[in-house]
Amino acid sequence: LIFLLHGSSEALTAAEWSLARTWIYNSFEPVMHKGAMMDMTRGRGMSRWNSSDHTIGHVIIWAVTLLSQVAPAADAAKFKSMVKYWVNSDTARSFYFWDPTTPVHKVTMYNAWLANGIATSGSVTSRGEIAGNFQFPAMDRVSHKTANYTLAIAMYSNRIKNFEAINNENKRGWYTGAGMTYLYNGDVDHYQDDFWPTVDPYRLPGTTIDKRTRAASATAGSYGNSIVGGAVIGVSGVACMKVSLDSGQLVALKSWFCLGDRVVMVGSGITGTTANVVETIIENRNTGVAGTNLVKMNSTATNVLTTVGTQETLAAGWLHGEGGGGIGAIGTNSPIRGVRKDTSGKWSDINGSAGTPTDTRTRRYITLWFDHGATPVNAGYAYALFPTYSASTTASYAASPTIAVPIRNTSVHYLTAQISTTQIHSAVFWTNASNTAGVFACNAIAAAMLRIPATGEIEIALSDPTQTRTSAITLTVQVANSSILSHDPAITVTRT
């Protein structure tokens, strides 16, 4: 409509455009990866065989292409830069592909001509990937983007329901909002490649669940706990989620510390009251029809998980999987379990819409998880994901770690990290009580982050993940400083 009405009496005014432009920068750009729109934003659409993340991503490219023709000059240049990058970097699906079975993206000749003109223009600079930690507190989603990968986190709370399953669609989406993590990297076909009908729906990466059997669409539309949110400083951020499944039969405190080329996952208070085995899923990577991706472990770089279908217990200080990067243990954890396994399924298993394929698809997965056993009490974990690291780089980090999680209990998760010349301190406070953690002291549920560069300005971020507190949160930060330079007007800052 903006494109069609341009030049008419109903064209956007400058004031209206100042809002419309933010739809792209704040809402869509952070959830795009190399032409794909992240599945965590697509509700039951992820279960549609003919509507992949790339299909919907191309609808966004289509829209941004049209907007680039009518936007003010500065925005038009940025939009064209996005379009060129997305079109040229999407090796999984051509933007110009016309598929009669796809109901939502049938690219027009005109739009193909426009996009191709941008994608091949020598005067348009390809944007490349943006970097930043983007938190969406109104929909309990996080997108942590770097130049080489994106980690997305899907959560739910007392504000946002767990997953959408209506019209007989998304029948096994039980845990897609329970802290599921999506790793987007150079393998741009990963989720489009029959991921949803073949992945084990009980072992979605990032989740902590018990192994009870669930019926189709069971629990859909359930609300969760209020403690879901996070804080951001620059390109780093912390996210947190209190999980309470099945009326509290399983509870867990989960946090994600996103620090540039590494993400630290921390869990505590994992307690189950049934006889079901409880697991935290580290990874469940689609390696294609018969993937041979190597998995290496520890200082000897021993190949593990070499036999399809054989489960192994891994005494791992670190692991590295081709296509997924490195994993490093932090502190004391349960043994990591792993398996390389062929998994089969049908699109009709997860979507009952007319025309959905009923043939069986098979993909090979590398799955890693912590086994907390049946009826665990206050179990936990802490590990780091290094999506861009080689096996040797992962080994080098493990030999001289620069990340520590000195506190992980039911009151606080506290992390310290040295990223190049910058110190990071971050904490999640889980209770409305006075707690001390390293450089922090806090009197309430909160997420906090502190950044101390070698030179320059110290930055502090603080949030109320519950979005409900009406009385003051008091955070004390014990670091040397010289003066208060600036602060959000909603925050009072004093110096002692």
Salt bridges, closest charged atoms under 4 A:
GLU29 OE2 - ARG127 NH1 2.65
ASP39 OD1 - ARG42 NE 2.87
ASP53 OD1 - HIS54 NE2 3.95
ASP75 OD1 - ARG21 NH2 2.87
ASP90 OD2 - HIS54 ND1 2.80
ASP90 OD2 - HIS58 NE2 2.68
GLU129 OE1 - HIS33 ND1 3.82
GLU129 OE2 - ARG127 NH2 3.62
GLU129 OE2 - LYS145 NZ 3.18
ASP140 OD1 - ARG159 NH2 3.21
GLU164 OE2 - ARG44 NE 3.11
GLU169 OE1 - ARG44 NH1 2.37
GLU169 OE2 - ARG48 NE 2.84
ASP193 OD1 - ARG363 NH2 2.98
ASP194 OD1 - ARG361 NH1 3.08
ASP194 OD2 - ARG363 NH2 2.86
ASP210 OD2 - ARG212 NH2 3.05
ASP246 OD2 - ARG212 NE 3.41
ASP246 OD2 - ARG214 NH2 2.56
ASP261 OD1 - ARG262 NE 2.90
GLU279 OE2 - ARG203 NH2 2.95
GLU279 OE1 - LYS211 NZ 3.79
ASP342 OD1 - ARG364 NE 2.67
ASP359 OD2 - ARG361 NE 2.72
ASP371 OD2 - ARG337 NH1 3.21
GLU459 OE1 - ARG451 NH1 3.25
